[in-house]
Amino acid sequence: MMMNQFSVVMVIWGLHHLYVAHGQDCASRQELQSSLHQVEKLLSAQEASYQQSLRSLRKRLNALMNSSTVKHTTKAHNATCPKPESLAYGRRLGRVFGVGHEVHFVCKAGYELLGPQTRVCLASLKWSGQQPTCRVLNTVSNIPAALPTPSYFSSSSPSPSSSSISTSSAPLSAFVRPSRCTQFQGSSHCICDAGFTISGRDSDICTDMDECQLFPLAQPGRLCMHTCINTPGSYHCVCPSGYNLARDNRSCKDIDECESRLHNCTLDQVCVNTYGGFQCVQVECPRITNATYIKTSPMRCERNPCVVGDKACTQAPNSVSFHFMPVVSNMSTPRVLFRVSAARVLGDTLRFGLLGSRGRSHFSMQRSGRQTGTLLLVSPLQGPATLEAEVEMSELERQALLGRYLTKVTLFVSPYGF
Protein backbone atom coordinates (compact mmCIF):
# COMPACT_ATOMS: atom_id res chain seq x y z
CA MET A 1 0.00 0.00 0.00
CA MET A 2 2.84 2.39 0.84
CA MET A 3 4.51 1.51 -2.43
CA ASN A 4 1.36 2.41 -4.42
CA GLN A 5 1.01 5.72 -2.56
CA PHE A 6 4.62 6.55 -3.29
CA SER A 7 4.08 5.85 -7.00
CA VAL A 8 1.04 8.18 -7.10
CA VAL A 9 3.07 10.94 -5.39
CA MET A 10 5.85 10.49 -7.95
CA VAL A 11 3.38 10.84 -10.82
CA ILE A 12 1.87 14.01 -9.36
CA TRP A 13 5.37 15.39 -8.76
CA GLY A 14 6.39 14.70 -12.34
CA LEU A 15 3.36 16.46 -13.79
CA HIS A 16 3.80 19.39 -11.42
CA HIS A 17 7.44 19.69 -12.43
CA LEU A 18 6.40 19.76 -16.04
CA TYR A 19 4.00 22.66 -15.54
CA VAL A 20 6.43 24.63 -13.36
CA ALA A 21 9.19 24.30 -15.92
CA HIS A 22 7.05 25.76 -18.66
CA GLY A 23 5.07 28.34 -16.62
CA GLN A 24 1.82 29.27 -18.23
CA ASP A 25 2.89 28.04 -21.66
CA CYS A 26 1.40 24.79 -22.92
CA ALA A 27 3.89 21.96 -23.23
CA SER A 28 4.49 20.61 -26.67
CA ARG A 29 3.19 17.19 -27.60
CA GLN A 30 6.66 15.70 -27.78
CA GLU A 31 7.60 16.98 -24.32
CA LEU A 32 4.34 15.67 -22.85
CA GLN A 33 4.90 12.18 -24.35
CA SER A 34 8.46 12.14 -23.04
CA SER A 35 7.33 13.03 -19.53
CA LEU A 36 4.59 10.38 -19.57
CA HIS A 37 7.09 7.78 -20.80
CA GLN A 38 9.38 8.58 -17.87
CA VAL A 39 6.49 8.27 -15.44
CA GLU A 40 5.54 4.88 -16.99
CA LYS A 41 9.08 3.56 -16.55
CA LEU A 42 9.07 4.71 -12.96
CA LEU A 43 5.78 2.89 -12.23
CA SER A 44 7.03 -0.32 -13.91
CA ALA A 45 10.14 -0.33 -11.77
CA GLN A 46 8.11 0.21 -8.62
CA GLU A 47 5.73 -2.64 -9.57
CA ALA A 48 8.60 -5.06 -10.22
CA SER A 49 10.10 -4.25 -6.84
CA TYR A 50 6.75 -4.85 -5.16
CA GLN A 51 6.29 -8.25 -6.85
CA GLN A 52 9.81 -9.30 -5.84
CA SER A 53 9.12 -8.43 -2.20
CA LEU A 54 5.82 -10.36 -2.32
CA ARG A 55 7.52 -13.51 -3.69
CA SER A 56 10.18 -13.35 -1.03
CA LEU A 57 7.52 -13.13 1.67
CA ARG A 58 5.67 -16.16 0.28
CA LYS A 59 8.85 -18.24 0.25
CA ARG A 60 9.46 -17.47 3.92
CA LEU A 61 5.87 -18.46 4.83
CA ASN A 62 6.12 -21.76 2.91
CA ALA A 63 9.43 -22.57 4.57
CA LEU A 64 7.90 -22.03 8.01
CA MET A 65 4.86 -24.25 7.18
CA ASN A 66 7.00 -27.09 5.72
CA SER A 67 9.27 -27.05 8.75
CA SER A 68 6.27 -27.46 11.05
CA THR A 69 4.78 -30.30 8.94
CA VAL A 70 8.05 -32.24 8.77
CA LYS A 71 8.47 -32.08 12.54
CA HIS A 72 4.91 -33.32 13.09
CA THR A 73 5.23 -36.13 10.51
CA THR A 74 8.57 -37.26 11.83
CA LYS A 75 7.18 -37.46 15.32
CA ALA A 76 4.15 -39.54 14.18
CA HIS A 77 6.30 -41.76 11.94
CA ASN A 78 8.70 -42.60 14.73
CA ALA A 79 5.84 -44.00 16.85
CA THR A 80 6.31 -47.77 16.50
CA CYS A 81 5.42 -50.90 18.38
CA PRO A 82 8.19 -53.06 19.87
CA LYS A 83 9.64 -55.67 17.56
CA PRO A 84 7.56 -58.89 17.82
CA GLU A 85 9.21 -62.02 19.10
CA SER A 86 10.63 -64.51 16.61
CA LEU A 87 8.52 -67.56 15.78
CA ALA A 88 10.14 -70.92 16.49
CA TYR A 89 9.66 -73.34 13.58
CA GLY A 90 8.15 -70.55 11.53
CA ARG A 91 8.62 -67.09 10.07
CA ARG A 92 7.44 -63.59 10.76
CA LEU A 93 6.50 -61.61 7.64
CA GLY A 94 6.68 -57.84 7.88
CA ARG A 95 9.45 -55.40 8.79
CA VAL A 96 7.45 -52.21 9.38
CA PHE A 97 6.23 -51.83 12.97
CA GLY A 98 4.47 -48.46 12.74
CA VAL A 99 0.94 -47.77 13.95
CA GLY A 100 -1.62 -49.48 11.70
CA HIS A 101 0.91 -51.84 10.11
CA GLU A 102 0.52 -55.61 10.19
CA VAL A 103 2.85 -58.57 10.69
CA HIS A 104 1.97 -62.10 9.61
CA PHE A 105 3.12 -65.46 10.93
CA VAL A 106 3.53 -68.73 9.01
CA CYS A 107 4.78 -72.14 10.18
CA LYS A 108 7.10 -74.57 8.45
CA ALA A 109 5.80 -77.71 6.78
CA GLY A 110 4.67 -80.23 9.38
CA TYR A 111 3.66 -77.57 11.89
CA GLU A 112 0.39 -75.80 12.56
CA LEU A 113 -0.07 -72.25 13.81
CA LEU A 114 -1.62 -71.74 17.23
CA GLY A 115 -2.83 -68.19 17.77
CA PRO A 116 -3.50 -65.25 15.47
CA GLN A 117 -2.05 -65.32 11.98
CA THR A 118 -1.97 -61.51 11.83
CA ARG A 119 -1.18 -58.90 14.49
CA VAL A 120 -1.71 -55.14 14.08
CA CYS A 121 0.26 -52.31 15.74
CA LEU A 122 -2.33 -50.37 17.72
CA ALA A 123 -2.37 -46.66 18.57
CA SER A 124 -1.33 -47.63 22.12
CA LEU A 125 1.95 -48.93 20.60
CA LYS A 126 1.00 -52.50 21.51
CA TRP A 127 0.38 -55.47 19.21
CA SER A 128 -3.12 -56.90 18.93
CA GLY A 129 -3.71 -60.47 20.06
CA GLN A 130 -1.27 -62.89 21.65
CA GLN A 131 2.09 -64.11 20.38
CA PRO A 132 1.42 -67.22 18.22
CA THR A 133 3.40 -70.47 18.30
CA CYS A 134 3.99 -73.40 15.94
CA ARG A 135 3.00 -76.91 17.05
CA VAL A 136 4.28 -80.05 15.40
CA LEU A 137 1.82 -82.32 13.60
CA ASN A 138 2.57 -85.96 14.41
CA THR A 139 -0.43 -87.83 12.95
CA VAL A 140 -3.71 -87.09 11.31
CA SER A 141 -5.48 -87.93 14.58
CA ASN A 142 -3.95 -84.82 16.17
CA ILE A 143 -6.09 -82.63 13.98
CA PRO A 144 -9.25 -81.44 15.79
CA ALA A 145 -12.43 -82.90 14.36
CA ALA A 146 -13.94 -79.44 13.91
CA LEU A 147 -11.18 -78.38 11.51
CA PRO A 148 -11.20 -79.42 7.82
CA THR A 149 -8.49 -81.91 6.90
CA PRO A 150 -6.14 -80.41 4.29
CA SER A 151 -5.77 -82.36 1.05
CA TYR A 152 -2.16 -83.32 1.75
CA PHE A 153 -3.28 -85.64 4.59
CA SER A 154 -5.30 -87.87 2.24
CA SER A 155 -3.89 -91.40 1.93
CA SER A 156 -5.62 -92.16 -1.36
CA SER A 157 -5.58 -90.37 -4.69
CA PRO A 158 -8.70 -88.18 -4.82
CA SER A 159 -10.91 -87.92 -7.87
CA PRO A 160 -10.56 -84.78 -10.03
CA SER A 161 -13.73 -83.26 -8.57
CA SER A 162 -12.85 -83.91 -4.92
CA SER A 163 -9.28 -82.74 -5.45
CA SER A 164 -10.38 -79.44 -6.92
CA ILE A 165 -12.76 -78.77 -4.05
CA SER A 166 -10.38 -79.79 -1.24
CA THR A 167 -7.87 -77.11 -2.23
CA SER A 168 -10.29 -74.50 -0.88
CA SER A 169 -9.45 -75.75 2.64
CA ALA A 170 -5.73 -75.06 2.23
CA PRO A 171 -3.99 -73.63 5.33
CA LEU A 172 -4.41 -69.90 5.72
CA SER A 173 -0.64 -69.41 5.51
CA ALA A 174 -0.77 -70.60 1.89
CA PHE A 175 -2.69 -67.41 1.04
CA VAL A 176 0.09 -65.14 2.44
CA ARG A 177 3.59 -64.92 0.99
CA PRO A 178 6.57 -62.57 1.40
CA SER A 179 7.18 -60.11 -1.43
CA ARG A 180 10.37 -59.83 -3.46
CA CYS A 181 11.91 -56.39 -3.00
CA THR A 182 14.83 -54.67 -4.73
CA GLN A 183 16.63 -51.50 -3.65
CA PHE A 184 17.53 -48.89 -6.25
CA GLN A 185 18.85 -45.38 -5.58
CA GLY A 186 17.46 -45.33 -2.07
CA SER A 187 13.96 -46.54 -2.98
CA SER A 188 12.40 -49.98 -2.57
CA HIS A 189 10.40 -51.75 -5.30
CA CYS A 190 8.45 -54.87 -4.28
CA ILE A 191 6.61 -57.39 -6.46
CA CYS A 192 4.44 -60.44 -5.75
CA ASP A 193 3.96 -63.83 -7.34
CA ALA A 194 1.20 -64.20 -9.93
CA GLY A 195 -2.19 -64.18 -8.25
CA PHE A 196 -0.96 -62.22 -5.21
CA THR A 197 -0.96 -58.51 -4.41
CA ILE A 198 0.73 -56.18 -1.93
CA SER A 199 -1.08 -56.30 1.41
CA GLY A 200 -2.23 -52.83 2.45
CA ARG A 201 0.51 -50.44 3.52
CA ASP A 202 3.08 -53.17 4.18
CA SER A 203 5.00 -53.81 0.98
CA ASP A 204 6.72 -56.86 2.49
CA ILE A 205 3.51 -58.93 2.52
CA CYS A 206 1.68 -60.42 -0.47
CA THR A 207 -1.85 -61.76 -0.04
CA ASP A 208 -3.85 -63.92 -2.41
CA MET A 209 -6.27 -62.20 -4.80
CA ASP A 210 -9.68 -63.87 -4.61
CA GLU A 211 -10.57 -63.98 -8.30
CA CYS A 212 -13.94 -65.53 -7.49
CA GLN A 213 -14.93 -62.44 -5.49
CA LEU A 214 -13.59 -60.04 -8.13
CA PHE A 215 -15.73 -61.65 -10.85
CA PRO A 216 -18.96 -62.89 -9.21
CA LEU A 217 -21.42 -65.15 -10.98
CA ALA A 218 -23.93 -62.40 -11.63
CA GLN A 219 -21.57 -60.29 -13.73
CA PRO A 220 -21.05 -60.74 -17.51
CA GLY A 221 -17.72 -62.30 -18.37
CA ARG A 222 -17.71 -64.28 -15.13
CA LEU A 223 -14.80 -66.64 -14.58
CA CYS A 224 -16.80 -69.84 -14.18
CA MET A 225 -20.11 -70.97 -15.63
CA HIS A 226 -21.11 -72.71 -12.39
CA THR A 227 -18.88 -72.67 -9.26
CA CYS A 228 -15.58 -70.86 -8.74
CA ILE A 229 -13.10 -72.21 -6.16
CA ASN A 230 -10.37 -69.83 -4.99
CA THR A 231 -6.89 -71.32 -4.50
CA PRO A 232 -3.59 -69.72 -3.39
CA GLY A 233 -2.52 -67.59 -6.34
CA SER A 234 -5.18 -68.90 -8.71
CA TYR A 235 -8.67 -70.44 -9.00
CA HIS A 236 -10.47 -73.26 -10.74
CA CYS A 237 -14.00 -73.96 -11.93
CA VAL A 238 -16.28 -76.82 -10.86
CA CYS A 239 -19.32 -78.14 -12.71
CA PRO A 240 -22.38 -79.85 -11.18
CA SER A 241 -23.04 -83.57 -11.41
CA GLY A 242 -23.83 -84.65 -14.96
CA TYR A 243 -21.44 -82.13 -16.55
CA ASN A 244 -17.77 -82.11 -17.51
CA LEU A 245 -15.50 -79.08 -17.48
CA ALA A 246 -14.97 -77.94 -21.08
CA ARG A 247 -11.60 -77.27 -22.68
CA ASP A 248 -11.78 -73.57 -21.84
CA ASN A 249 -11.69 -74.60 -18.14
CA ARG A 250 -14.72 -72.42 -17.34
CA SER A 251 -17.71 -73.81 -19.27
CA CYS A 252 -19.73 -76.91 -18.37
CA LYS A 253 -20.51 -79.52 -21.03
CA ASP A 254 -23.38 -81.95 -20.55
CA ILE A 255 -22.54 -85.67 -20.34
CA ASP A 256 -24.69 -87.74 -22.71
CA GLU A 257 -25.38 -90.73 -20.47
CA CYS A 258 -27.53 -92.38 -23.14
CA GLU A 259 -24.86 -92.31 -25.85
CA SER A 260 -22.06 -93.31 -23.48
CA ARG A 261 -24.27 -96.04 -21.94
CA LEU A 262 -23.98 -94.66 -18.41
CA HIS A 263 -27.72 -95.12 -17.79
CA ASN A 264 -29.69 -97.89 -16.08
CA CYS A 265 -32.73 -98.00 -18.37
CA THR A 266 -34.28 -101.38 -19.14
CA LEU A 267 -34.76 -102.85 -22.59
CA ASP A 268 -38.42 -101.82 -22.77
CA GLN A 269 -37.56 -98.23 -21.81
CA VAL A 270 -36.18 -95.37 -23.88
CA CYS A 271 -33.19 -93.38 -22.54
CA VAL A 272 -33.65 -89.63 -22.95
CA ASN A 273 -30.58 -87.50 -22.31
CA THR A 274 -31.28 -84.33 -20.32
CA TYR A 275 -29.08 -81.41 -19.25
CA GLY A 276 -27.22 -82.77 -16.25
CA GLY A 277 -28.77 -86.24 -16.29
CA PHE A 278 -31.09 -88.64 -18.12
CA GLN A 279 -34.63 -90.02 -17.99
CA CYS A 280 -35.89 -93.56 -18.61
CA VAL A 281 -39.32 -93.28 -20.27
CA GLN A 282 -41.88 -95.97 -21.01
CA VAL A 283 -43.77 -95.37 -24.24
CA GLU A 284 -47.19 -97.01 -24.11
CA CYS A 285 -50.02 -96.77 -26.60
CA PRO A 286 -53.28 -95.25 -25.34
CA ARG A 287 -56.22 -97.35 -24.21
CA ILE A 288 -59.47 -95.99 -25.62
CA THR A 289 -62.88 -97.61 -25.66
CA ASN A 290 -63.71 -99.35 -28.99
CA ALA A 291 -60.24 -98.44 -30.36
CA THR A 292 -57.00 -100.39 -30.35
CA TYR A 293 -53.48 -99.24 -31.17
CA ILE A 294 -50.28 -100.85 -32.32
CA LYS A 295 -46.76 -99.47 -31.85
CA THR A 296 -45.28 -98.88 -35.30
CA SER A 297 -42.06 -97.30 -33.98
CA PRO A 298 -40.48 -96.66 -30.56
CA MET A 299 -42.18 -93.24 -30.48
CA ARG A 300 -45.41 -93.77 -32.48
CA CYS A 301 -48.68 -95.66 -32.09
CA GLU A 302 -51.29 -96.03 -34.86
CA ARG A 303 -54.99 -96.96 -34.56
CA ASN A 304 -56.22 -100.19 -36.01
CA PRO A 305 -59.05 -99.93 -38.59
CA CYS A 306 -62.48 -99.26 -37.11
CA VAL A 307 -65.66 -101.24 -37.65
CA VAL A 308 -68.03 -99.52 -40.04
CA GLY A 309 -70.42 -97.28 -38.13
CA ASP A 310 -68.36 -97.29 -34.90
CA LYS A 311 -68.34 -93.54 -34.14
CA ALA A 312 -66.42 -93.96 -30.88
CA CYS A 313 -63.58 -95.57 -32.78
CA THR A 314 -63.54 -93.06 -35.61
CA GLN A 315 -63.47 -90.17 -33.10
CA ALA A 316 -60.28 -91.54 -31.50
CA PRO A 317 -56.92 -90.23 -32.75
CA ASN A 318 -55.63 -91.95 -35.89
CA SER A 319 -52.09 -91.81 -34.47
CA VAL A 320 -50.31 -90.79 -31.26
CA SER A 321 -46.69 -89.63 -31.40
CA PHE A 322 -44.37 -89.03 -28.47
CA HIS A 323 -41.67 -86.37 -28.38
CA PHE A 324 -39.27 -85.77 -25.43
CA MET A 325 -37.29 -82.56 -25.21
CA PRO A 326 -34.52 -81.58 -22.74
CA VAL A 327 -34.43 -77.81 -22.08
CA VAL A 328 -32.53 -75.47 -19.72
CA SER A 329 -33.99 -73.14 -17.12
CA ASN A 330 -34.92 -69.52 -17.81
CA MET A 331 -34.91 -69.69 -21.61
CA SER A 332 -35.87 -66.48 -23.38
CA THR A 333 -39.43 -66.40 -24.67
CA PRO A 334 -41.32 -66.67 -26.97
CA ARG A 335 -39.43 -69.67 -28.34
CA VAL A 336 -40.35 -72.29 -30.96
CA LEU A 337 -40.35 -75.76 -29.40
CA PHE A 338 -41.94 -78.08 -31.92
CA ARG A 339 -43.61 -78.10 -35.34
CA VAL A 340 -46.24 -80.55 -36.58
CA SER A 341 -47.31 -80.82 -40.21
CA ALA A 342 -49.36 -83.03 -42.52
CA ALA A 343 -47.51 -84.93 -45.22
CA ARG A 344 -50.64 -84.95 -47.41
CA VAL A 345 -54.08 -83.42 -47.00
CA LEU A 346 -57.24 -85.28 -47.97
CA GLY A 347 -59.80 -82.78 -46.71
CA ASP A 348 -60.20 -79.06 -47.21
CA THR A 349 -59.29 -77.88 -43.67
CA LEU A 350 -56.54 -78.45 -41.09
CA ARG A 351 -56.90 -77.30 -37.49
CA PHE A 352 -54.20 -77.12 -34.80
CA GLY A 353 -54.76 -76.78 -31.07
CA LEU A 354 -53.80 -77.76 -27.51
CA LEU A 355 -55.78 -80.41 -25.62
CA GLY A 356 -56.50 -80.23 -21.90
CA SER A 357 -55.57 -77.50 -19.44
CA ARG A 358 -52.09 -78.70 -18.52
CA GLY A 359 -49.35 -76.34 -19.60
CA ARG A 360 -51.62 -73.73 -21.14
CA SER A 361 -49.94 -70.99 -19.07
CA HIS A 362 -46.57 -71.90 -20.64
CA PHE A 363 -47.51 -72.97 -24.19
CA SER A 364 -49.32 -71.59 -27.22
CA MET A 365 -50.20 -73.16 -30.57
CA GLN A 366 -50.01 -71.10 -33.77
CA ARG A 367 -50.44 -71.90 -37.45
CA SER A 368 -47.19 -71.24 -39.29
CA GLY A 369 -48.21 -72.53 -42.73
CA ARG A 370 -51.07 -74.06 -44.67
CA GLN A 371 -50.14 -77.55 -43.42
CA THR A 372 -47.97 -76.68 -40.39
CA GLY A 373 -48.62 -75.73 -36.77
CA THR A 374 -46.01 -74.48 -34.26
CA LEU A 375 -45.82 -75.09 -30.50
CA LEU A 376 -44.43 -72.02 -28.70
CA LEU A 377 -43.05 -71.55 -25.20
CA VAL A 378 -44.50 -68.24 -24.02
CA SER A 379 -43.21 -68.00 -20.41
CA PRO A 380 -39.82 -68.92 -18.87
CA LEU A 381 -39.41 -72.22 -17.04
CA GLN A 382 -37.49 -72.87 -13.84
CA GLY A 383 -36.25 -76.39 -13.24
CA PRO A 384 -36.04 -79.03 -12.21
CA ALA A 385 -39.47 -79.68 -13.67
CA THR A 386 -41.36 -81.89 -16.14
CA LEU A 387 -44.09 -80.34 -18.33
CA GLU A 388 -46.39 -81.91 -20.92
CA ALA A 389 -48.33 -80.51 -23.84
CA GLU A 390 -50.73 -82.38 -26.16
CA VAL A 391 -50.84 -80.98 -29.69
CA GLU A 392 -53.78 -82.00 -31.89
CA MET A 393 -54.01 -81.72 -35.66
CA SER A 394 -57.52 -82.31 -37.06
CA GLU A 395 -58.39 -82.88 -40.72
CA LEU A 396 -61.89 -81.97 -41.94
CA GLU A 397 -63.90 -82.12 -45.15
CA ARG A 398 -66.90 -79.76 -45.22
CA GLN A 399 -66.82 -79.57 -41.40
CA ALA A 400 -66.87 -83.37 -41.15
CA LEU A 401 -63.98 -84.94 -39.22
CA LEU A 402 -61.73 -87.12 -41.35
CA GLY A 403 -58.97 -87.80 -38.80
CA ARG A 404 -57.20 -86.68 -35.62
CA TYR A 405 -53.44 -86.84 -35.06
CA LEU A 406 -52.09 -86.36 -31.55
CA THR A 407 -48.52 -85.45 -30.51
CA LYS A 408 -47.55 -85.61 -26.83
CA VAL A 409 -44.59 -83.30 -26.11
CA THR A 410 -42.76 -83.74 -22.78
CA LEU A 411 -40.22 -81.18 -21.55
CA PHE A 412 -37.52 -82.12 -19.04
CA VAL A 413 -36.35 -78.81 -17.55
CA SER A 414 -32.83 -78.70 -16.12
CA PRO A 415 -32.19 -76.89 -12.81
CA TYR A 416 -29.39 -74.98 -14.55
CA GLY A 417 -29.33 -72.43 -17.32
CA PHE A 418 -26.72 -74.33 -19.35
Buried (B, 14 or more C-beta within 10 A) or exposed (E): EEEEEEBEEBBEEBBEEBEEEEEEEEBEEEEEEEBBEEBEEBBEEBEEEBEEEEEEEEEEEEEEEEEEEEEEEEEEEEEEBEEBEEBEBBBBBBBBBBBEBBBBBBBEEEBBBEBBBBBBBEEEEEBEEEEBBBBEBEEEEEBEEEEEEBBEEEEEEEEEEEEBBBBBEBBEBBBBBBBEEEEEEEEEEBEBBEBBEBBEEBBBBBBBBBBBEEBEEEEEEBBBBBBBBBBBBEBBBBBBEBBEBEEEEBBBBBBBBBEEEEBEBEEEBBBBBBBBBBBBBEBEBBEBEEBBBEEEEEBBBBBEEBEEEEEEBBEBBBBBBBBBBBBBBEBEEEEEBBEBBBEEBEBEEBBBEBBEEEBEEBBBBEEBEEBBBBBBBEEEBEBBBEBEBBBBBBBBEEEEEBBBBBBBBBBBBBBBEB
